[in-house]
């Protein structure tokens, strides 16, 4: 993703991509007012949140939402773990300091990393581990005791895990440093794309029950499992995949492993070329860590947030750069490579 800076240092593309990943309705929000955070009087829609950010406001959104503007908070679809790294407060290169801190504690952080959260450096001395849920839970649902103990032992701020706690929208500048922060991979390298894995709510919460109020789906994708995805009404893209994508598929079939960006490329290009969800799932069944529900979710997410928006699938050069020759074909041949 190529990002562009907006008003007062805002990276509006990152902010929009992040807000698109949440469920809406309405969410309460906090905003930075000079030297403190204040809470907005009414919940906002996604469009209103983007307008605030685009006008230069620094805002944070609550981890819970509702479908009625008169309700504070009903369901939650994300859980944020935050840790402040105080030894990085007075250093010049805060990102380097935070990454060094995290990598030196990788074994201790392993239970959290196993959740495959979105990791965001907040532009100052904090790391956010944003966990997306496969299904919403009621806002008052409680974290499991084991997670409370783990987070407390590692020095995480337990208040941030509350449903009504706001966290600053990625892409908005930190009030003190002016930095918009960075997304990080699971090995704490900087990445420039929001990569989401969702987990069952019961992994994090005690006694999860179905929510009592019907939850409105963000998008219904009827055509994916039954038919090919059409790129326009008049003709269908040919089903032939680029040679480098076929290399990735062959590598996955032969090894049972493939880096995350390689998997993104397969899903996005197969959708773009008109393959059905079921056909794409068959390809990923060769992965050693195959999980059908998770795979179907990611395929639908790629369609909803990327292909259906008219965006081009991920480029070969991006896969090669982001995967860094790890769990990918060593001889991956991109268009334009010298023979």
C-alpha positions as CSV (number, residue, x, y, z in Angstrom):
1,X,0.0,0.0,0.0
2,X,1.4,3.4,-0.9
3,X,0.3,5.9,1.7
4,X,-0.2,9.6,1.4
5,X,0.1,12.2,4.1
6,X,-3.0,14.2,4.8
7,X,-3.8,17.2,7.0
8,X,-1.3,18.0,9.8
9,X,0.8,14.9,9.2
10,X,-2.2,12.5,9.2
11,X,-1.7,9.4,7.0
12,X,-5.3,9.2,5.8
13,X,-4.8,5.9,3.9
14,X,-3.6,4.1,7.0
15,X,-6.4,5.6,9.1
16,X,-9.0,4.6,6.5
17,X,-7.7,1.1,6.1
18,X,-7.7,0.6,9.9
19,X,-11.2,2.0,10.4
20,X,-12.4,-0.2,7.5
21,X,-11.2,-3.2,9.5
22,X,-13.6,-2.5,12.4
23,X,-17.4,-3.0,12.7
24,X,-19.6,0.0,12.4
25,X,-22.5,1.3,13.4
26,X,-21.4,3.8,15.9
27,X,-18.4,4.1,18.2
28,X,-17.6,6.4,21.0
29,X,-14.3,8.3,20.5
30,X,-11.8,10.3,22.4
31,X,-10.0,13.4,20.9
32,X,-6.8,15.2,21.8
33,X,-7.5,18.7,23.2
34,X,-4.3,20.6,23.7
35,X,-2.7,18.5,26.5
36,X,-5.3,15.9,27.4
37,X,-7.8,13.4,26.0
38,X,-11.5,14.2,26.1
39,X,-14.5,12.0,25.1
40,X,-16.8,13.1,22.3
41,X,-20.4,13.8,23.3
42,X,-22.0,11.4,20.9
43,X,-20.8,8.2,19.1
44,X,-19.6,8.6,15.5
45,X,-20.0,6.6,12.3
46,X,-17.0,5.6,10.3
47,X,-17.5,8.4,7.8
48,X,-17.7,11.0,10.6
49,X,-14.5,9.5,12.2
50,X,-12.7,9.9,8.9
51,X,-13.9,13.5,8.5
52,X,-12.5,14.3,12.0
53,X,-9.2,12.7,11.1
54,X,-9.1,14.4,7.7
55,X,-9.6,17.8,9.3
56,X,-6.6,17.3,11.6
57,X,-8.1,15.9,14.8
58,X,-6.2,13.2,16.6
59,X,-8.8,10.7,17.8
60,X,-9.0,7.3,19.5
61,X,-11.9,4.9,19.1
62,X,-13.4,2.6,21.6
63,X,-13.0,-1.1,21.3
64,X,-16.7,-1.6,21.3
65,X,-19.6,-0.4,19.2
66,X,-23.4,-0.3,18.8
67,X,-25.9,0.1,16.0
68,X,-27.9,2.8,17.8
69,X,-26.5,6.3,18.3
70,X,-28.1,6.4,21.7
71,X,-26.2,3.4,23.0
72,X,-22.7,3.8,24.4
73,X,-21.3,0.3,23.8
74,X,-22.9,-3.1,23.2
75,X,-20.6,-5.4,21.3
76,X,-16.8,-5.6,20.9
77,X,-14.9,-6.9,17.9
78,X,-11.3,-6.1,19.0
79,X,-9.2,-6.4,22.1
80,X,-6.1,-4.3,22.5
81,X,-3.0,-5.1,24.6
82,X,-0.7,-2.2,25.2
83,X,2.7,-2.0,26.8
84,X,4.6,1.2,27.6
85,X,8.4,0.8,27.3
86,X,9.6,3.4,29.6
87,X,13.3,2.9,28.9
88,X,12.6,4.2,25.4
89,X,11.0,7.5,26.6
90,X,14.2,9.6,26.4
91,X,16.0,8.0,23.4
92,X,16.1,9.6,20.0
93,X,15.3,6.6,17.9
94,X,12.2,5.3,19.7
95,X,11.2,2.8,17.1
96,X,14.6,1.1,17.2
97,X,14.5,1.1,21.0
98,X,10.9,-0.4,21.1
99,X,11.8,-3.1,18.5
100,X,15.0,-4.1,20.4
101,X,12.9,-4.3,23.6
102,X,10.3,-6.6,21.9
103,X,12.8,-8.8,20.2
104,X,14.8,-9.4,23.4
105,X,11.5,-10.6,25.0
106,X,10.2,-12.6,22.1
107,X,10.0,-15.8,24.1
108,X,8.0,-14.1,26.9
109,X,5.7,-12.5,24.3
110,X,5.1,-15.8,22.5
111,X,1.6,-16.4,24.0
112,X,0.5,-13.0,22.6
113,X,2.3,-13.5,19.2
114,X,0.6,-16.8,18.8
115,X,-2.7,-14.9,18.6
116,X,-1.3,-13.3,15.4
117,X,-2.3,-9.8,16.4
118,X,-1.9,-6.6,14.4
119,X,1.2,-5.0,16.0
120,X,1.4,-1.2,15.9
121,X,4.1,1.0,17.2
122,X,2.3,4.1,18.4
123,X,5.0,6.7,17.3
124,X,6.4,7.0,20.9
125,X,7.3,4.4,23.4
126,X,4.3,2.0,23.2
127,X,3.4,-1.2,21.3
128,X,-0.2,-2.1,20.7
129,X,-1.2,-5.7,20.0
130,X,-4.6,-5.5,18.4
131,X,-6.5,-8.8,18.5
132,X,-9.5,-9.1,16.1
133,X,-12.4,-11.5,17.0
134,X,-14.0,-13.9,14.6
135,X,-17.4,-13.2,16.3
136,X,-18.4,-10.2,18.5
137,X,-18.9,-10.6,22.2
138,X,-20.9,-8.5,24.6
139,X,-19.0,-5.5,25.7
140,X,-18.9,-6.6,29.4
141,X,-17.3,-9.9,28.6
142,X,-14.3,-10.6,30.8
143,X,-10.8,-11.7,29.8
144,X,-9.8,-15.1,31.0
145,X,-7.9,-15.1,34.2
146,X,-4.9,-16.7,32.5
147,X,-4.6,-13.8,30.1
148,X,-5.0,-11.2,32.9
149,X,-2.1,-12.9,34.7
150,X,0.1,-13.1,31.6
151,X,-0.5,-9.4,30.7
152,X,0.1,-8.3,34.3
153,X,3.3,-10.3,34.5
154,X,4.6,-8.7,31.3
155,X,3.8,-5.2,32.4
156,X,0.9,-4.5,30.0
157,X,-1.6,-1.8,30.9
158,X,-4.7,-3.7,31.9
159,X,-7.0,-0.7,31.7
160,X,-6.5,-0.7,27.9
161,X,-8.1,-4.1,27.6
162,X,-11.5,-2.7,28.7
163,X,-14.1,-2.4,26.0
164,X,-14.7,1.3,26.7
165,X,-11.1,2.2,26.5
166,X,-10.1,4.1,23.4
167,X,-6.9,3.7,21.4
168,X,-5.5,6.2,19.0
169,X,-6.3,5.5,15.3
170,X,-3.2,4.3,13.4
171,X,-2.3,7.0,10.8
172,X,-2.9,9.9,13.2
173,X,0.1,11.6,14.7
174,X,1.2,11.0,18.3
175,X,0.4,14.2,20.2
176,X,3.9,14.4,21.7
177,X,6.2,13.2,18.9
178,X,4.1,13.9,15.8
179,X,4.9,10.4,14.4
180,X,2.0,8.4,12.9
181,X,3.6,5.1,14.0
182,X,4.2,1.9,12.1
183,X,2.7,-1.5,11.6
184,X,5.1,-4.3,12.6
185,X,5.3,-8.0,11.6
186,X,5.4,-10.8,14.1
187,X,9.2,-10.5,14.2
188,X,8.9,-6.8,14.7
189,X,10.0,-5.7,11.3
190,X,8.3,-2.6,9.8
191,X,5.6,-3.5,7.3
192,X,3.3,-1.2,5.3
193,X,0.1,-3.2,5.1
194,X,-2.5,-4.0,7.7
195,X,-2.5,-7.8,8.0
196,X,-5.4,-9.2,10.0
197,X,-6.0,-12.7,11.5
198,X,-9.1,-13.2,13.6
199,X,-9.4,-15.5,16.6
200,X,-12.4,-17.1,18.3
201,X,-13.7,-15.0,21.1
202,X,-13.5,-17.9,23.5
203,X,-9.7,-17.9,23.2
204,X,-9.6,-14.6,25.1
205,X,-12.9,-14.4,27.1
206,X,-14.6,-16.3,29.8
207,X,-18.0,-18.0,29.3
208,X,-18.6,-16.6,25.8
209,X,-22.3,-16.8,24.9
210,X,-24.0,-15.8,21.6
211,X,-25.0,-12.1,21.6
212,X,-28.7,-11.6,22.3
213,X,-29.2,-8.9,19.6
214,X,-28.8,-9.6,15.9
215,X,-25.4,-8.3,14.6
216,X,-25.6,-6.6,11.3
217,X,-23.0,-8.0,8.9
218,X,-20.6,-5.5,7.3
219,X,-20.9,-7.0,3.8
220,X,-22.7,-10.1,2.4
221,X,-20.7,-11.8,-0.3
222,X,-23.1,-14.2,-1.9
223,X,-21.2,-15.0,-5.0
224,X,-18.0,-16.3,-3.6
225,X,-18.7,-19.9,-2.7
226,X,-21.2,-20.6,-5.6
227,X,-19.7,-18.8,-8.6
228,X,-16.8,-16.9,-9.9
229,X,-16.2,-13.3,-8.9
230,X,-17.0,-11.1,-11.9
231,X,-14.8,-8.0,-12.4
232,X,-17.4,-6.3,-14.6
233,X,-20.8,-7.0,-16.1
234,X,-19.6,-7.5,-19.7
235,X,-16.8,-9.9,-19.5
236,X,-14.8,-12.1,-17.1
237,X,-11.1,-11.9,-16.5
238,X,-9.3,-15.0,-17.9
239,X,-8.6,-17.6,-15.3
240,X,-4.9,-17.9,-16.2
241,X,-2.7,-16.9,-13.3
242,X,0.6,-15.1,-13.6
243,X,3.6,-17.5,-13.7
244,X,5.0,-16.1,-10.5
245,X,1.7,-16.8,-8.7
246,X,1.8,-20.4,-10.0
247,X,5.3,-20.6,-8.6
248,X,3.9,-19.7,-5.2
249,X,1.1,-22.3,-5.4
250,X,3.6,-25.0,-6.4
251,X,5.8,-24.1,-3.5
252,X,2.9,-24.3,-1.1
253,X,1.8,-27.6,-2.5
254,X,5.3,-29.1,-2.3
255,X,6.4,-27.7,1.1
256,X,3.2,-27.0,3.1
257,X,4.6,-23.6,4.0
258,X,4.4,-20.1,2.4
259,X,5.1,-16.7,3.8
260,X,2.1,-14.5,4.7
261,X,2.5,-12.1,1.7
262,X,2.8,-15.1,-0.6
263,X,-0.6,-16.4,0.6
264,X,-2.1,-12.9,0.2
265,X,-0.9,-12.9,-3.4
266,X,-2.5,-16.3,-4.2
267,X,-5.9,-15.3,-2.7
268,X,-6.0,-11.9,-4.3
269,X,-4.9,-13.0,-7.7
270,X,-7.2,-16.0,-7.8
271,X,-10.1,-13.7,-6.8
272,X,-9.0,-11.2,-9.4
273,X,-9.0,-13.9,-12.1
274,X,-12.5,-15.2,-11.2
275,X,-11.9,-18.3,-9.1
276,X,-14.5,-19.2,-6.5
277,X,-13.9,-19.3,-2.8
278,X,-14.1,-23.1,-2.8
279,X,-11.4,-23.3,-5.5
280,X,-9.1,-21.1,-3.5
281,X,-9.7,-23.1,-0.3
282,X,-8.6,-26.2,-2.2
283,X,-5.2,-24.6,-2.9
284,X,-4.6,-23.7,0.8
285,X,-5.5,-27.2,2.0
286,X,-1.8,-28.0,1.2
287,X,-0.7,-25.7,4.1
288,X,0.5,-27.6,7.2
289,X,-1.4,-25.0,9.4
290,X,-4.6,-25.1,7.2
291,X,-7.8,-24.0,9.0
292,X,-10.8,-23.9,6.8
293,X,-12.8,-21.3,8.7
294,X,-9.9,-19.0,9.0
295,X,-9.0,-19.5,5.3
296,X,-12.5,-18.7,4.2
297,X,-12.5,-15.6,6.4
298,X,-9.3,-14.3,4.9
299,X,-10.5,-14.9,1.3
300,X,-13.7,-13.0,2.0
301,X,-11.7,-10.2,3.7
302,X,-9.4,-9.9,0.6
303,X,-12.5,-9.7,-1.6
304,X,-14.4,-7.2,0.5
305,X,-11.5,-4.9,1.3
306,X,-9.3,-5.2,-1.8
307,X,-10.6,-6.8,-5.0
308,X,-14.2,-5.5,-4.8
309,X,-12.8,-2.0,-4.3
310,X,-11.2,-2.1,-7.7
311,X,-7.7,-2.4,-6.3
312,X,-5.0,-4.4,-8.0
313,X,-3.7,-7.6,-6.4
314,X,-0.4,-7.5,-4.6
315,X,2.7,-7.2,-6.8
316,X,5.4,-9.9,-7.2
317,X,8.1,-7.4,-6.1
318,X,6.1,-6.7,-2.9
319,X,6.0,-10.4,-2.0
320,X,9.7,-10.8,-2.6
321,X,10.5,-7.8,-0.5
322,X,8.2,-8.5,2.4
323,X,8.9,-12.2,2.6
324,X,12.7,-11.7,2.4
325,X,13.4,-15.2,0.9
326,X,11.7,-16.8,3.9
327,X,9.2,-19.6,3.2
328,X,9.0,-18.7,-0.5
329,X,10.6,-19.9,-3.7
330,X,14.2,-18.8,-3.8
331,X,14.0,-18.4,-7.6
332,X,10.7,-16.5,-7.7
333,X,10.7,-14.8,-11.1
334,X,8.9,-11.4,-11.2
335,X,7.8,-9.6,-14.4
336,X,10.6,-7.5,-15.6
337,X,13.4,-9.7,-14.1
338,X,16.4,-10.1,-16.4
339,X,16.4,-13.6,-18.0
